[in-house]
Amino acid sequence: GEDDRQLLRLDRQLAQQLREALEHALEIEAPVLDVGDPGGAEVAAGATHDPWVVNTAPRLLQPIVDGDLSLQARFDSTVVVGQLMGLVVEESPQRFLRFDTYHDGVTQRIFAAVVSDGVPGILVNQPVASAIPLHLRIERVGNQWTLAYGSDGASWTVGADFPHVMNAAEAGIVAGNFGSSG
């Protein structure tokens, strides 16, 4: 039921915590989170901050109860080559689910993977029409996960629907970079 679902809401205090926590990896041009002013962030080039094998990407996580979950976020920033932004559900930095968007140099893509004990398994990696804002949603009912995306927060396209056993401990947003750019 709806009472069993957790809706993660980020407020101004958490937005400030994110700014402080990610300061070493981000060049802030405007507010990182949508707190009333349009804006975005640019992940600094150089060091890689990638949620792959071990999650080394900057992320803002909140503790959650392991159970049914609905997590949704709106991203108002343009994703550029070598950068990613999205959602993450973690059991630990070596066991997590990521659902994000990135740009491969040709097109924007939706990407999802489950990493179990440092072994990644790709769930989806497909082109998507560029949209600002881009909404991402992770829903879990039991051990069934549904990852969806859309441009308006009301109409959704399912990117992946799969069973996965996880002792989820935290969930939130992730930003990162990979490769030689970003």
Residue pairs with C-beta under 8 A, 6 or more apart in sequence:
4 67
4 68
5 68
5 69
5 70
6 64
6 65
6 68
6 69
6 70
6 71
6 171
7 70
7 71
7 72
8 62
8 64
8 71
8 171
8 172
10 18
10 33
10 60
10 173
11 35
12 35
14 33
14 60
14 62
15 31
15 32
15 33
15 35
17 60
18 32
18 33
18 60
18 173
19 28
19 31
19 32
21 58
21 60
22 32
22 41
22 58
22 60
22 175
25 43
25 44
25 47
25 49
25 58
25 175
26 32
26 41
26 42
26 43
26 44
26 58
26 175
27 41
27 42
27 43
27 44
28 41
29 39
29 40
29 41
29 42
30 37
30 38
30 39
30 40
30 41
31 37
31 39
32 39
32 40
32 41
32 175
33 173
34 74
34 76
34 133
38 76
39 76
39 77
40 75
40 76
40 77
40 78
41 77
41 175
42 80
42 83
43 49
43 82
43 83
43 84
43 175
43 176
43 177
43 182
44 177
44 182
45 82
45 177
45 181
45 182
48 56
48 176
48 177
48 178
48 179
49 56
49 57
49 58
49 175
49 176
49 177
50 56
50 57
50 84
50 176
50 177
50 178
51 57
51 59
51 84
51 88
51 96
51 98
51 100
51 115
51 174
51 176
52 113
52 115
52 120
52 178
53 94
53 115
53 118
53 119
53 120
54 93
54 94
54 115
54 118
55 88
55 90
55 93
55 94
55 96
55 98
55 115
55 174
56 93
56 176
57 84
57 88
57 174
57 175
57 176
58 174
58 175
58 176
59 88
59 172
59 173
59 174
59 175
60 172
60 173
61 88
61 90
61 170
61 171
61 172
62 170
62 171
62 172
63 169
63 170
64 89
64 168
64 169
64 170
64 171
66 166
66 167
66 168
66 169
67 140
68 140
68 141
68 142
69 89
69 138
69 139
69 140
69 168
69 171
70 137
70 138
70 139
70 140
71 87
71 89
71 137
71 138
71 139
71 171
71 172
72 135
72 136
72 137
72 138
72 153
73 86
73 87
73 135
73 136
73 173
74 133
74 134
74 135
74 153
75 85
75 86
75 101
75 132
75 133
75 134
75 135
75 136
76 132
76 133
77 85
77 132
78 130
78 132
79 85
79 101
79 102
79 103
79 108
80 103
80 182
81 103
81 104
81 105
81 181
81 182
82 102
82 103
82 177
82 178
82 179
82 180
82 181
82 182
83 102
83 103
83 175
83 176
83 177
83 182
84 100
84 101
84 102
84 111
84 174
84 175
84 176
84 177
84 178
85 100
85 101
85 173
85 174
85 175
85 176
86 98
86 99
86 100
86 101
86 111
86 136
86 173
86 174
87 98
87 99
87 100
87 136
87 137
87 138
87 171
87 172
87 173
87 174
88 96
88 97
88 98
88 99
88 171
88 172
88 173
88 174
89 96
89 97
89 138
89 140
89 166
89 168
89 170
89 171
90 96
90 97
90 168
90 169
90 170
90 171
91 166
91 167
91 168
91 169
92 169
94 115
94 117
94 118
95 115
95 116
95 117
95 166
96 114
96 115
97 112
97 113
97 114
97 115
97 138
97 145
97 164
97 166
98 111
98 112
98 113
98 115
98 174
99 110
99 111
99 112
99 136
99 138
99 147
99 159
99 160
100 110
100 111
100 112
100 136
100 174
101 108
101 109
101 110
101 111
101 128
101 134
101 136
101 149
102 108
102 109
102 111
102 178
103 109
107 127
107 128
107 130
108 127
108 128
108 129
108 130
109 125
109 126
109 127
109 128
110 124
110 125
110 126
110 128
110 149
110 159
111 122
111 124
111 125
112 122
112 123
112 124
112 125
112 147
112 159
112 160
113 120
113 121
113 122
113 123
114 120
114 121
114 123
114 164
114 166
115 121
123 147
123 159
123 160
123 162
124 147
124 159
124 160
126 159
128 149
129 151
131 150
131 151
133 151
133 153
134 149
134 150
134 151
135 149
135 150
135 151
135 152
135 153
135 156
136 147
136 148
136 149
137 146
137 147
137 148
137 149
137 150
137 156
138 145
138 146
138 147
138 171
139 145
139 146
139 148
140 146
140 168
143 163
143 164
143 165
143 166
144 161
144 162
144 163
145 160
145 161
145 162
145 163
145 164
146 158
146 160
146 161
147 158
147 159
147 160
147 161
148 156
148 157
148 158
148 159
149 156
149 157
149 159
150 156
150 157
176 182
